[in-house]
Amino acid sequence: MSLINKVLSVALAAAVLYSIDLYAESIPIPYSIKQPTSSSPTAARKQGAHGRHDPHANLTPESQVQVALQHKAEGRTGEAFKTLDQAILLNQNSAELFAVRGSFYLEQNNISDALMDFESAIKIAPDSAAILTNRAQAYRHFGRINEALQDLTKAIQLNPDLMAAHFNRGAIHYSSQEYASALNDFDACIAIDPHAAGPYFNRASAKEALGDHDGAIADLKNFLEITSNISWKKTAQQLLDKWMAAAPAKQALKNDS
């Protein structure tokens, strides 16, 4: 499994709830896919404290990212940021370094700094679907919805199989009551990864809004079979019970119309 696919699966499981109507409104991509970079020729000669050689100074940007990820995974967030800060000073043309630091800021809800890093990364790698997807999330935090949609649409054009871009764009469409467009994006998510739980919940919400009650119920049942999130199982079961209780009345209205 590639780094980006691992990240997507983790991000989906930990996605933040913004609306009771949706499982989540966004899937962040915490760590960017690899981008072409160029290292500073002075990196290998950098000295550490007291003149000692810095063991990380001659690492490639990709390796610096791995060091930062290891620090973060072990709870050393400050060291992770320090690693990225120092690496960026030596590798100003690394989109990956800016994108990963931006993703760290995004996780900490430091949206202003996240957006600045994503802007820097996009200048270097304007055709990175992953970075565009994360910049869209930052835009959305600031209410810059049109710009977020533009980034997500471009990300999908660049990488039609990037589920996070479809998922996040579908959530924006849903929140704008553009339910048919939301449905199309959640359909795409499920086509890309039929084993991901979140898109089923969100597609169920879109189908219910469009009057497809049977389809909504079927998607909620699929969600319940797939998800391991206890809290969301409870929420989905309560919603399923509500929809199923209302189904006979809705069918009667449909027959009378």
C-alpha positions, -999 to +999 in steps of 0.1 A: +000+000+000+014+034-010+019+062+016-010+082+003-034+052+006-022+045+041-028+081+050-063+082+035-074+051+055-061+066+087-075+100+080-110+086+073-111+067+106-101+099+125-121+124+104-136+153+124-173+156+127-187+190+116-223+182+110-247+157+124-260+150+089-227+138+076-202+113+089-176+139+083-172+169+060-136+165+052-108+139+050-074+156+055-044+142+038-018+146+066+013+138+046+018+147+010+028+123-017+064+126-028+072+156-049+104+163-070+127+183-048+162+197-049+185+198-019+209+226-009+245+217-018+254+230+017+232+205+035+258+178+038+283+202+053+260+215+081+275+213+115+256+205+147+261+219+182+298+224+193+310+218+157+297+182+156+282+169+124+245+171+122+234+134+115+203+146+097+219+174+076+227+152+046+193+135+044+171+141+014+139+160+019+119+127+018+141+113+045+137+144+066+099+139+063+103+103+076+123+116+106+096+142+113+069+115+110+087+093+134+090+121+160+054+128+156+043+092+159+062+089+191+047+120+206+075+144+200+056+170+180+080+198+189+109+178+175+089+170+144+083+207+137+120+214+144+131+188+119+108+203+092+118+239+100+155+231+097+150+210+066+130+238+049+158+262+056+181+239+036+156+228+009+136+259-001+124+241-033+109+210-015+071+210-020+069+179+002+085+196+032+062+226+031+032+204+025+039+181+054+045+210+078+013+225+066-005+193+073+009+193+108-004+228+113-037+217+099-040+189+124-033+214+152-060+238+138-034+264+130-050+272+098-032+304+089+002+288+091-011+257+073-024+278+044+009+297+041+028+264+038+003+250+013+006+281-008+044+277-008+041+240-017+017+248-046+040+273-061+066+246-063+043+217-073+011+233-088-001+199-101+000+180-068-036+167-062-028+159-025-016+194-017-045+210-035-069+189-015-053+200+018-052+237+007-089+234-001-095+223+035-077+254+047-097+276+024-129+261+037-119+269+073-118+306+062-151+304+043-134+306+009-157+280-005-154+288-042-116+286-039-119+253-021-141+239-048-117+250-075-088+232-057-108+200-052-120+200-088-085+205-101-073+177-077-099+153-091-089+162-127-053+155-118-060+123-099-096+109-104-089+082-078-081+105-050-110+097-027-103+125-002-109+151-030-142+136-040-153+132-003-145+168+006-161+182-025-192+161-019-194+175+016-192+210+003-220+203-022-241+187+005-237+217+028-247+239-001-278+217-006-265+206-040-275+170-031-273+155-066-237+168-070-229+155-035-243+121-044-221+119-075-190+126-054-199+100-027-206+075-055-171+081-067-157+075-033-174+042-030-163+032-065-127+040-055-128+022-022-160+002-014-145-008+020-144+028+034-172+034+058-176+071+058-188+076+022-217+052+028-230+074+057-226+106+037-242+090+006-271+079+027-276+115+038-275+127+002-300+100-009-324+108+019-323+144+010-331+135-026-360+113-015-343+079-022-353+065+012-347+028+003-312+037-010-305+057+021-315+028+044-293+004+023-263+026+026-267+030+064-268-007+067-236-010+047-220+016+069-230-003+100-214-035+086-182-018+078-175+008+105-156-001+137-163+033+153-186+025+182-199+061+186-208+062+149-224+028+150-248+042+177-255+073+156-261+053+125-283+028+142-305+056+157-308+072+123-316+039+106-343+031+132-358+066+125-358+062+088-372+027+089-400+038+112-409+065+087-406+043+057-443+030+056-457+066+057-433+078+030-442+048+008-479+056+013-474+092+003-454+080-028-483+057-037-509+084-034-489+109-055 
